[in-house]
Amino acid sequence: MSDPALYNGYLLRNRNIVNILLLLLVFFVITLPYTNFIVLLLFLSMLAMMLIDPVIQWLEGVGIGRMTSIILLTGLAIISSITGFIRIFGRIEYESATVADLIDSTYFTTKIKTLLPFLQQNEIVDHYCSFLQFIKHRTIDIFSNQAPTFIAIIIIPILTFFLLKDGFLLKKTFIQSLPNHYIEMFISFLYRLKQKLNVWIRAQVLIALLIGGLISLAFYSLNVDSFLLTGTMVGLSFLIPYYGTVIGAMIALTIALLQTDSASIAIAIIIAFATIKLLYNLLFVKFETNHPHPFIVLLILLIGIYTGGFVGMLTIMPIANFTILTGEEIYHSLKRYGFI
Amino acid sequence: MKLGFGNIFSANGKRDLEVISKLRKIEFFQEFKPNELHEIAGIVYVRWYKKNEVIFQEDKPGIGMYFIDSGSVRIARGSLYNGYQQLSVLSHGDILGEFNLFEERVRTISAVALQESCLLGIFRPDLLGLINRKPRLGNKILLRLAQTFSMNLLNQREQLIKMKETLANSDIIL
């Protein structure tokens, strides 16, 4: 029954596949600076697919055809992209430009020192302003040459449509091409990863939307001009483990102090953040994954700030968590099936 | 003018027809309607195995079951390299690895192709997806599996009774 030659063949194929995968990974990393926009589009489309797919499966379960469900939901997504997102993105862009102008001028230090007189003789405000300017310039450097947002708004629904329509077919075609020895491991790996990512992504989106929505609403009622930008940034900052609340509070405090004339708003914001953190710990702590060590998180955050400014700082943690979850599942699958 | 996508899809449609014709020849799928077979073909993986190629191995986890379309498969227990105990030889229409369709767990037997064989694999995640999307068809498949299990169980019970009778009539003291 045993055939050592055949077994050696498996080992050889094992090694070849690992080598090919490593080469592909290196190629991906090398070309990332030139392809980051395409990768981002693909990432966002896959995110949209993972959010929409359970709804389509539910519609199929109640008897509506898959194609009809996909057309219905993609159509809705396109309409809401054109009507809603463009307005919201436009507003956030306007708010970002306003806040960016305030950071660049001496207005920033003067305003903060006037509102918080105990910082008059302290240089910390100037250092903080320089730090914000650095992050702002990194943001502009990275994203100034990107293709316009409207390309993303057109491309993402199209990509999502094809991923929903033919995602399973593409997956099946790829699996069919794998050697017999790996097929069960790969199917099991994809299933487990999908289960984990589905829960994780939905939890992340829910957290960001809830926190961001609450902050936007609070800032709107406080007459802060950049309420949407603040909500978006604070919502995303809550996805950063350990430091998220502090970063969110700093962002909210800075914008609120710049755009209002009362120092008492600072106390209100601190109380609001303490309450939100308490609620977050009560409601969402069960969704939290095993976070990396605080030192690693800090390192990842610094890389994010250096490579993408504010946008990098707020998006690198979800991307890192996604990568960690995938890596963990690859490791466990290989171990479970005795490949390592 | 045909786009690249069109070619990919038409090729796949052809492949689905091939899978359906293979499914039709297997007793398990006799009661399924053509449109149901089309849905099932979507989750079936056609796999070719060389002579002596391991299909699945004892003590390794598994996630699916296989129908034998052509060729024959040896079912055995024990090490693949230091001797084994042959349990049975399966051929066209037989099912193997069916318990792993319900739970991803370690296989208790090994399966090796005795000659070049074609197997149709169905895997747990895809079956769960089908049950979600088409609950009626999902139930039909599960019912058919339950029937197969009960048939196997009845056969094994009869074998056990026969063995007990043989043992009772023999000189062996239990």
Chai-1 contact restraints between the chains, C-beta under 6 A:
chainA,res_idxA,chainB,res_idxB,connection_type,confidence,min_distance_angstrom,max_distance_angstrom,comment,restraint_id
A,M1,B,Y84,contact,1.0,0.0,6.0,A-B,restraint_1
A,M1,B,V112,contact,1.0,0.0,6.0,A-B,restraint_2
A,S2,B,L80,contact,1.0,0.0,6.0,A-B,restraint_3
A,S2,B,Y81,contact,1.0,0.0,6.0,A-B,restraint_4
A,D3,B,N52,contact,1.0,0.0,6.0,A-B,restraint_5
A,L6,B,N52,contact,1.0,0.0,6.0,A-B,restraint_6
A,Q57,B,N132,contact,1.0,0.0,6.0,A-B,restraint_7
A,Q57,B,R133,contact,1.0,0.0,6.0,A-B,restraint_8
A,E60,B,R133,contact,1.0,0.0,6.0,A-B,restraint_9
A,N180,B,R47,contact,1.0,0.0,6.0,A-B,restraint_10
A,E184,B,G62,contact,1.0,0.0,6.0,A-B,restraint_11
A,E184,B,I63,contact,1.0,0.0,6.0,A-B,restraint_12
A,I187,B,I63,contact,1.0,0.0,6.0,A-B,restraint_13
A,I187,B,F123,contact,1.0,0.0,6.0,A-B,restraint_14
A,S188,B,I63,contact,1.0,0.0,6.0,A-B,restraint_15
A,Y191,B,P125,contact,1.0,0.0,6.0,A-B,restraint_16
A,R336,B,P61,contact,1.0,0.0,6.0,A-B,restraint_17
A,G338,B,K60,contact,1.0,0.0,6.0,A-B,restraint_18
